[in-house]
Amino acid sequence: MLKWIGGATAAIVLALGTATVAGGSFLAETDSAEPAPAGDLADAIPVDPARLGAAAPPAPASRTAAAPAAPAAAASAAADALVIKRILPIEGPMKYGEWHWDTEGVPEGPLVITVDLEARVMSVFRGGYEIGAAVAMLGTDDHPTPLGTFPILRKQRHNVSEKYGNAPMPWSMFLTSSGVAIHGGSEVENGYASHGCIAVPDEIASRLFAIAQPGDKVIITRGKRIGVGDPIVS
């Protein structure tokens, strides 16, 4: 199944001044979230035969050959965590202001957020499983939402925009030094836009804020299609 990166299958339909996003049904009843710790393998410490007072037998060839397998396995596991394994089963039209969140049964793993400017959808993946999706309010031609891959630089729970009349921007996750952020505090409605930020409903903004950490990747694209089995990060 193909989808717009940034949410379950989505597309903008413009007609008579209205807009809807093909997406789906409300799945908000399961909303727990856990951070994802990571671990490293320790290297073995070789023994100095001179300290033992006798010559030590040579190490078996199989031990030397097996040593590089650990980093290779770790790299493979890390890459697999960024392959899409599940897309939220959202059916029917997904309207402005609608959001979805389901972490039930999803294992720990790296967090990646995707935003597609054409579909106007933000999606949240953990370990390759889509756990959240929402229609987003984005920038305009004069104040565009930037394309590219951005790390979350910092988080601010209570934030107001001094640049735009102290507009409330709660649960802000900043992506650029100029102030572009994912945040709540706005009515996500057809006909409205941001000054470049990615504004989503408070309910999903707060859930994402609770699990996102500085350094987590946010990938902003325009019209890129991916599906189950495809890498999130290309």
N, C-alpha and C positions, 0 to 999 in steps of 0.2 A: 504494500500500500504506500503510495506516495503522499507526502504532506508538505505544506509550507514550513520551512524551518522557522521555529518560533511558536508552534502550537499544533494541536490536532488539526487535521485537514481543514484549511481555511482559505477563503477567497473573498475579496470585496465585490459586492454587487451594487452598482450605483444606478439608481433609477428614481426620477422625479424628486431629486434632492434628498433621498434617504440612502442609507448604507447599512448592509448587514454582512456578517462574516459567517461563512459556512463553518460550523464547528459542532457544538453539541449541547448535551443536557447537563444539569447541575449535579456535581459530584462532591459537594463540599462537606459531607457529613464525616469524612475521615480526614482529619487535619493534624495528626501528630507529625512531628518532624524531629529528627535527630542529627547532630553533627557527625561528620565522618572522620575518625582518627586514622592515622596512617602509621606504618611501622617499617623498619629496615632490618635486613639480615646482618648479623655480626660476622666479621671475618675471623677465621681461626688464626691463632698465634703460633708460629713454628717454634720447635724446641731446638736449642743450640746443643749439638752432641758434645762439644768440648766441655760444657758445664756438667755433663753427666759422667765424665771421666772415661768414656768408652765410645768407640765408633758406633754410630747408629746405622741400622740397615737402611738401604735406600727406600724411599716411599714408593708404594705400588703405583704403577703407571696409571691405573684407573682413577686414583685420587686426583692426580694432576690434571687428567683430561676432564674430570667432572666439575672442576672448580668454576669454569666460566658459565656453567649452566644456570647458576643462581641469578646473576644479573639479567641473563636472557629471559628467564622465567618471569622476573619482576617486570621487565619491559613489556613482555607480552600481556601480563595481567593489567598493567597500567593502560595499554592501548585498548584492551577489551572493555575497560570501564568507560571508554569514550565512544563505544559503538552503541547505536540505538537498539534497545531490546524490547521496549514497549512504548506505544503511543496511547494516550488516554482514549478510551472508547467513547468519544463525543460524537453524537449524531444530531442531525437537524441544524437549524440556523443558530449561530452563536451571536448574540446581539451585544451592542455597546453596553458596558457595565457588567457583563456576565463574566464569571471566573470559575475555575475548576481546580480542585486540590485533592489528591489522593496519594498518601504515602503508605497505605496498608500493604505489608508484605514486601516492601522495597528495601533491599539491603543498603548498608552504608556504602558510600562511594563518592567520587569527586563531583562537585556541583558545577554545572554549566548552564548559563541562561542564554537563550537565543531570542532575538527580536527580528521579525521580518517587516520591513517598511511597506512592502506592497500588500501583504496580508493584514498588516496592522495588528499583529499578534505577538505576545511574549509567551515563551514557554520555558519551563524549568525542568532540567534533567538532573537526576542523581544516579551516578553509576550507570548511566545509559538508559535509565527508566524515566519516562516523562511523568512528573508528579504534579505539575501545575501548568495552567494555561489561562490566558486572559486576553481580551481585546484591549489594546493600548491606545492612549492618546499620544500622538507624536508631533514633531515639529512641522514647520511650514517651509516654503521655498526661501523665505527671508530669514528664518531661524531653523535650519534643518537639523534633524537628528543625524549625527555622524555615522558613516559606515565604517566597519572594521572590528577588530577584536580588542577589547579593553578589559583590564583587570579592575576589580572593585578597589578603589583607592582608600576609601574610608566610609564609615557609616555614622549617621546622626539620627537618633530617634525623634527628637523634636527639632524641626528646622523650619525656618521661614525664609522666603526669598527677599533679601534686601534690595535686589536689583529690580524686582517686579512687584513693588507695592506691598511687601511683607506677606505675600501669598503663602498660605500654609503648604509645607512639603514634608509631612511626617514620614518616618521610615525611609529616609533618604539613603541611597547607596550610590556614592559619587563615582563616576567613570572618567571624568576629565578634570583638569585643574581649572577649567573655565566654568565649571558648575553643572555640566550635564549629568543627570542622575536618574536612576529608577526611583520613583517615590509614589506615595499615596496622596490623599488630601484633595483630589480633584474629582469632579463628576465626569466620568468618561462617557460622553454623549456625542452623537453624530453632529457634525458642524463645528465642533470645538477643536482646538489644537494647543500644543504647548510651545514653549520657546526653545525646543530642542530636546527637552527631557522626555523620558518614557514614563508617563503617568498611568497608573493602574488602580483598580479599586482598593480601598483600604484593607479589605479582608485578605487579599492575596499579597499585598505589599507587606503587611505585618507578618505573615507566615514566611515569606521569603527572607525578610529582615532577620528573623529569628535563627535561620540556619546559614545564611550567607556570611562569608568571611572575607576580609581584605585579601586580594590575590585571586579570588574566584573569577573565572572568565565570563565575559558577556560578549556574545558574538552578534553583531548587527549586520544584516544582509538585506538585499532587495530582490525578492522573487526567487530565492534558491529553494529547490525542492529536494528533500531527502526522505528516506523511509527506514523501516526496520532493517537492520543489518548494515546501514550506512554509518560512517564515522560522523560524529557531531563536529569535530574539529578536523578539517582537511588540511 
